[in-house]
Amino acid sequence: MQERTSQRGQSRELGFVDLAAAGILFVLVGQFGLPGEETSMSKDAQERMVLTEEAKKKFDECVAALAACGFGPDGPSVETTFAEIEGFGHELGKMLARALDEKLTSQHAAHFEGTAACPCCGTTCPVAENAATRDVQTTDGMIPLREPIGHCPVCNRDFFPSAYRVED
């Protein structure tokens, strides 16, 4: 449990959301982004994104579950300020962003299993799962990152295949 203190000195406990609801939100935001959010996605890709009726329904259910988690089934009390409501939303957004970063970097790393070309000499080298994780500072906080690691016997160097673009 995480405890928050309001500006008026009152405190309330925030439980954790139903993971199924949070998972739905993670998938939806990961796939479609947030409204008005800057993205590195191309304009064409952004224009193709449309939520199905089912996805919209799941999104609404997830938002309701998250709101109930933070403020109870009846919503915020009369003493709650807009700043507290907004702060709650921003903290959930950061939590969501970190979870998506962690999930997507893990999925991205899976593309580099097997072998990869050494970025120096081009030799095909074995790539292994890196047992070590490192904490990476994102815009929204720290996330653990585990990258696959390659070793080139010709150059006698290690490299991270995910750090280099694959050329067609």
Protein Blocks (a to p, Z undefined) as FASTA:
>chain_A
ZZdddfkopacddddddfklmmmmmmmmmmnopehiacfbdfklmmmpccdfklmmmmmm
mmmmmmmmmnojnopafklcfklmmmmmmmmmmmmmmmmmmmmmmmmmmmmgoiacdfkl
opacdddddfbdcddddfkbccdddddddddfklopacdfklpccdZZ
